[in-house]
C-alpha cells in the first residue's frame, strides 16, 4: 500500500533520472552505428567483401529475433535497474570483443567461440554471404557484434520499463521523446565521427576503440540509474512499471488486417533505411567521390531530421489525422531517391534525394508506431509492439545480407560504380512495396472495418 508519509519524486529528480538512464541508450546507439563509417577501411585493410560487412550489421539483428520474445520477461524477473546493468554490460563486452581482432585476447576469444563460428558460417551461406572458412578477424568481429546484439534491444526494453515507472500518468510521451532524442545523439555522433575524429580513420581499429569508450556509457548510465532508484525507493513513493514487450503467442492470430499492413510497411520501410546506411559511406565515396566527412554529414542529416522532425510531425499527425495517407506520402518519397543517387555522379546531386529521405524518415516513424495503439487493444499493445520488433529484426537481418550480396554480385567499387545499381533497385522496390501497403491500409481504414486512423485527432480522440 502507498505510504502517505512519502511524497513522489520531484520533477527535477525524475528528469535527471531520465537523462542518466538515457545515457545507456546513447552508448548503445553509438556502438550500433560505428560500423558504417569504417566500411571502406574494412574493405581496403582487411579485404572484407560487402557480404562480410553486411553480416557484421545483420548478425546484430539475429539474436533479437529471439531476445525480444524474452526481453520483457527478463526485465520483469530481474527488475529494471538490474536488467539495465546486465544488458548494458553485455553491450560493453560485445563492443570490446569486436575491437580485439588480431590481438592475443582476440586469439583466445577465437578459440572459445568456434561454435559461434559455425553459426556465423551457416547464417552467411543461407543468405548468400561469400564466405568459406571465416578469417579470424571476421570471426571475432562477428562474435562481438552478436554479443552486442544480445544486449542492445533488451537494454532498450529495460530502459523503456524504467521510464514508464517514473513517468506514467505524467509526461510519459514527452519523456520517451527526450529519451529517443538523447539516444539518437549517439547515432549522430557515430555517423559524423569522420569529421570530429578524422585522426582515427587511418586504421579500422581506432574508430572501434572509440566506440568502446562510448559503450562505457551503457554501464555508467546503468550504475547511476541504479543508485538513483535505490535512493528513490527509500525516500519516495513510486508508481509501478508498465507492461514490457513480451509476445503472447495466443494473441498472434487475433490481430486484424490493418495491423498486418502496418507490420509489412514497418519491415520494408526500415529495411530500406538502415541497410542503406550500412553501405552509404562506401556508396557515396565510390559513385560520387564524396569523402568520409561529406558522407558522414549526409548520413547524419537523416538522424538529425528524426531527432527534431519526428516529434514535430507527430504533433501535426495528432492535429490532422490522415495517418495512412501520410504513410503513403512517406513511402512515395522513398521510391525515387535511390535511383536518383544511383544514376547521378556529383556530390551536389545527393542533397535533394537525401533531403527527401530525411523527410520520409521523420514522417513514417511519427505515424506508424502510434497508429498501432488505435487498432490494437490496450492489453495487447506489448504483444503487438514486440511482434513488430521481431519481424523488423528479421527484415534488417535479411536485407543487410542481401544488399551486401548484391554489391558483391555487381562487383561494386570506385572503378565500377554501376555495381551498386542492383542494391539501389532493391531499395526502390522496398519503397514501392511500402507505398502499396500504405495504400491497402488506407483503403481498409476508409471502409467499414476501419479504426479511425484517418479521422481521429487530438481534439476528437
DAZIJO-V435530 format. One record per residue. N is the residue number from 1. RES is the residue in three letters. PHI is phi in whole degrees, 0 to 359 (none if undefined). BURIAL is b if it has 16 or more other C-alpha atoms within 10 Angstrom, else e. Layout:
N,RES,PHI,BURIAL  N,RES,PHI,BURIAL
This chain:
1,UNK,none,e  2,UNK,298,e  3,UNK,267,e  4,UNK,297,e  5,UNK,279,e  6,UNK,258,e  7,UNK,260,e  8,UNK,291,e  9,UNK,297,b  10,UNK,291,e  11,UNK,304,e  12,UNK,300,e  13,UNK,296,e  14,UNK,294,b  15,UNK,289,b  16,UNK,297,e  17,UNK,301,b  18,UNK,300,b  19,UNK,298,b  20,UNK,290,b  21,UNK,290,b  22,UNK,289,b  23,UNK,301,b  24,UNK,298,b  25,UNK,286,b  26,UNK,302,b  27,UNK,296,b  28,UNK,303,b  29,UNK,294,b  30,UNK,299,b  31,UNK,296,b  32,UNK,301,b  33,UNK,267,b  34,UNK,288,b  35,UNK,287,b  36,UNK,304,b  37,UNK,289,b  38,UNK,256,b  39,UNK,301,b  40,UNK,292,b  41,UNK,295,b  42,UNK,297,b  43,UNK,290,b  44,UNK,285,e  45,UNK,267,e  46,UNK,246,e  47,UNK,73,e  48,UNK,290,b  49,UNK,279,b  50,UNK,294,b  51,UNK,295,b  52,UNK,297,b  53,UNK,295,b  54,UNK,300,b  55,UNK,295,b  56,UNK,298,b  57,UNK,276,b  58,UNK,295,b  59,UNK,295,b  60,UNK,299,b  61,UNK,285,b  62,UNK,302,b  63,UNK,293,b  64,UNK,285,b  65,UNK,297,b  66,UNK,258,e  67,UNK,297,b  68,UNK,296,b  69,UNK,291,b  70,UNK,245,b  71,UNK,302,b  72,UNK,297,b  73,UNK,298,b  74,UNK,295,b  75,UNK,297,b  76,UNK,298,b  77,UNK,286,e  78,UNK,272,e  79,UNK,90,e  80,UNK,298,b  81,UNK,293,b  82,UNK,293,b  83,UNK,294,b  84,UNK,298,b  85,UNK,294,b  86,UNK,297,b  87,UNK,288,b  88,UNK,296,b  89,UNK,295,b  90,UNK,297,b  91,UNK,299,b  92,UNK,297,b  93,UNK,297,b  94,UNK,298,b  95,UNK,296,b  96,UNK,293,b  97,UNK,297,b  98,UNK,302,b  99,UNK,271,b  100,UNK,277,b  101,UNK,305,b  102,UNK,82,e  103,UNK,250,e  104,UNK,299,e  105,UNK,298,e  106,UNK,296,b  107,UNK,295,e  108,UNK,295,e  109,UNK,297,b  110,UNK,302,b  111,UNK,291,e  112,UNK,283,e  113,UNK,247,e  114,UNK,303,e  115,UNK,301,e  116,UNK,294,b  117,UNK,301,b  118,UNK,298,e  119,UNK,294,e  120,UNK,301,b  121,UNK,297,b  122,UNK,298,e  123,UNK,299,b  124,UNK,299,b  125,UNK,293,e  126,UNK,298,e  127,UNK,251,b  128,UNK,87,b  129,UNK,294,b  130,UNK,276,b  131,UNK,235,b  132,UNK,258,e  133,UNK,282,e  134,UNK,295,b  135,UNK,296,e  136,UNK,298,b  137,UNK,295,b  138,UNK,297,b  139,UNK,300,b  140,UNK,292,b  141,UNK,296,b  142,UNK,296,b  143,UNK,296,b  144,UNK,298,b  145,UNK,294,b  146,UNK,295,b  147,UNK,297,b  148,UNK,302,b  149,UNK,298,b  150,UNK,301,b  151,UNK,271,b  152,UNK,293,b  153,UNK,292,b  154,UNK,292,b  155,UNK,299,b  156,UNK,297,b  157,UNK,299,b  158,UNK,294,b  159,UNK,295,b  160,UNK,302,b  161,UNK,297,b  162,UNK,297,b  163,UNK,295,b  164,UNK,300,b  165,UNK,296,b  166,UNK,267,b  167,UNK,237,b  168,UNK,300,b  169,UNK,80,e  170,UNK,238,e  171,UNK,253,e  172,UNK,297,e  173,UNK,297,e  174,UNK,294,e  175,UNK,298,b  176,UNK,296,b  177,UNK,297,b  178,UNK,294,b  179,UNK,302,b  180,UNK,292,b  181,UNK,297,b  182,UNK,296,b  183,UNK,298,b  184,UNK,289,b  185,UNK,300,b  186,UNK,296,b  187,UNK,300,b  188,UNK,298,b  189,UNK,295,b  190,UNK,295,b  191,UNK,291,b  192,UNK,265,b  193,UNK,301,b  194,UNK,300,b  195,UNK,274,b  196,UNK,274,e  197,UNK,231,e  198,UNK,302,e  199,UNK,301,e  200,UNK,279,b  201,UNK,266,b  202,UNK,266,e  203,UNK,221,e  204,UNK,293,b  205,UNK,284,b  206,UNK,298,b  207,UNK,299,b  208,UNK,288,b  209,UNK,297,b  210,UNK,298,b  211,UNK,296,b  212,UNK,296,b  213,UNK,300,b  214,UNK,290,b  215,UNK,296,b  216,UNK,297,b  217,UNK,297,b  218,UNK,300,b  219,UNK,273,b  220,UNK,300,b  221,UNK,299,b  222,UNK,296,b  223,UNK,292,b  224,UNK,296,b  225,UNK,298,b  226,UNK,304,b  227,UNK,297,e  228,UNK,293,b  229,UNK,291,b  230,UNK,300,e  231,UNK,298,e  232,UNK,294,b  233,UNK,297,e  234,UNK,276,e  235,UNK,236,e  236,UNK,232,b  237,UNK,265,b  238,UNK,247,b  239,UNK,284,e  240,UNK,277,e  241,UNK,291,b  242,UNK,279,e  243,UNK,292,b  244,UNK,256,b  245,UNK,281,b  246,UNK,256,b  247,UNK,271,b  248,UNK,262,e  249,UNK,299,e  250,UNK,293,e  251,UNK,273,e  252,UNK,295,e  253,UNK,261,e  254,UNK,255,e  255,UNK,281,e  256,UNK,279,e  257,UNK,297,b  258,UNK,302,b  259,UNK,299,b  260,UNK,289,e  261,UNK,297,b  262,UNK,295,b  263,UNK,299,b  264,UNK,298,b  265,UNK,297,b  266,UNK,302,b  267,UNK,295,b  268,UNK,289,b  269,UNK,293,b  270,UNK,292,b  271,UNK,288,b  272,UNK,274,b  273,UNK,261,b  274,UNK,291,b  275,UNK,297,b  276,UNK,297,b  277,UNK,298,b  278,UNK,304,b  279,UNK,252,b  280,UNK,298,b  281,UNK,298,b  282,UNK,295,b  283,UNK,299,b  284,UNK,298,b  285,UNK,292,b  286,UNK,282,b  287,UNK,258,b  288,UNK,233,b  289,UNK,66,b  290,UNK,277,b  291,UNK,293,e  292,UNK,304,b  293,UNK,297,b  294,UNK,291,b  295,UNK,300,b  296,UNK,297,b  297,UNK,294,b  298,UNK,292,b  299,UNK,292,b  300,UNK,296,b  301,UNK,297,b  302,UNK,296,b  303,UNK,295,b  304,UNK,301,b  305,UNK,300,b  306,UNK,289,b  307,UNK,300,b  308,UNK,248,e  309,UNK,287,b  310,UNK,298,b  311,UNK,298,b  312,UNK,292,e  313,UNK,291,b  314,UNK,299,b  315,UNK,297,e  316,UNK,297,b  317,UNK,298,b  318,UNK,299,b  319,UNK,278,e  320,UNK,250,e  321,UNK,73,b  322,UNK,55,b  323,UNK,292,b  324,UNK,294,b  325,UNK,298,b  326,UNK,290,b  327,UNK,296,b  328,UNK,298,b  329,UNK,298,b  330,UNK,299,b  331,UNK,291,b  332,UNK,301,b  333,UNK,297,b  334,UNK,284,b  335,UNK,304,b  336,UNK,273,b  337,UNK,296,b  338,UNK,290,b  339,UNK,287,b  340,UNK,300,b  341,UNK,282,b  342,UNK,291,b  343,UNK,251,e  344,UNK,236,e  345,UNK,219,b  346,UNK,248,e  347,UNK,298,b  348,UNK,299,e  349,UNK,288,e  350,UNK,276,b  351,UNK,293,e  352,UNK,295,e  353,UNK,298,b  354,UNK,290,b  355,UNK,295,b  356,UNK,297,b  357,UNK,295,b  358,UNK,298,b  359,UNK,296,b  360,UNK,298,b  361,UNK,290,b  362,UNK,274,b  363,UNK,283,b  364,UNK,296,b  365,UNK,298,b  366,UNK,292,b  367,UNK,255,b  368,UNK,290,b  369,UNK,288,e  370,UNK,295,e  371,UNK,298,b  372,UNK,300,b  373,UNK,294,b  374,UNK,273,b  375,UNK,242,b  376,UNK,237,b  377,UNK,301,e  378,UNK,305,e  379,UNK,284,e  380,UNK,244,b  381,UNK,296,b  382,UNK,301,b  383,UNK,296,b  384,UNK,296,b  385,UNK,292,b  386,UNK,298,b  387,UNK,296,b  388,UNK,300,b  389,UNK,293,b  390,UNK,300,b  391,UNK,292,b  392,UNK,300,b  393,UNK,292,b  394,UNK,299,b  395,UNK,297,b  396,UNK,296,b  397,UNK,300,b  398,UNK,291,b  399,UNK,282,b  400,UNK,300,b  401,UNK,290,b  402,UNK,296,b  403,UNK,292,b  404,UNK,301,b  405,UNK,297,b  406,UNK,298,b  407,UNK,295,b  408,UNK,293,b  409,UNK,298,b  410,UNK,273,b  411,UNK,54,b  412,UNK,295,b  413,UNK,192,b  414,UNK,297,b  415,UNK,282,e  416,UNK,222,e  417,UNK,298,b  418,UNK,295,b  419,UNK,295,b  420,UNK,275,b  421,UNK,299,b  422,UNK,301,b  423,UNK,298,b  424,UNK,290,b  425,UNK,293,b  426,UNK,300,b  427,UNK,298,b  428,UNK,296,b  429,UNK,296,b  430,UNK,298,b  431,UNK,298,b  432,UNK,296,b  433,UNK,297,b  434,UNK,299,b  435,UNK,299,b  436,UNK,298,b  437,UNK,294,b  438,UNK,294,b  439,UNK,296,b  440,UNK,297,b  441,UNK,297,b  442,UNK,295,b  443,UNK,299,b  444,UNK,296,b  445,UNK,287,b  446,UNK,278,b  447,UNK,267,e  448,UNK,292,e  449,UNK,259,e  450,UNK,289,b  451,UNK,245,b  452,UNK,95,b  453,UNK,300,b  454,UNK,271,b  455,UNK,242,e  456,UNK,288,b  457,UNK,232,b  458,UNK,297,e  459,UNK,277,e  460,UNK,246,e  461,UNK,280,e
